[in-house]
Amino acid sequence: MAKGGKAKARDKKERKAKERRPPRARKRKAFLDDITYVDYKDVRLLRRFMTDRGKITPRRITGATAKQQRMVARAVKRARIIALVPFVREYYR
């Protein structure tokens, strides 16, 4: 009886694996190709990689490479420390 339950679970996993959608192609942004260094003083560029609430946007959304994303995160954190960009936005009024 225990084997029957395991077989059913295995069948469900196999079915789910077949039903998965193929991963979406990433959208590469043209301005990312030119970037070799992200300057923490360039607030306009940093805002592109942040949400309106002040969070750093993940690379799956921005289309940045891992190296570029690390540079962006480091620059945003430095800009936050010297108050060029806010840590969080102001609360609702």
DACOR-V225935 format. One line per field, one symbol per residue. phi: phi as a letter, one per 30 degrees, with the letter a starting at -180 (. if undefined). A space follows every 50 residues. Layout:
BEGIN
phi: ???
END
This chain:
BEGIN
phi: .dddddddddddddddddddddddddcdcddddddcbcddddddddddcb dddjddddddcdiddddddddddddddddddcidbddbdddec
END
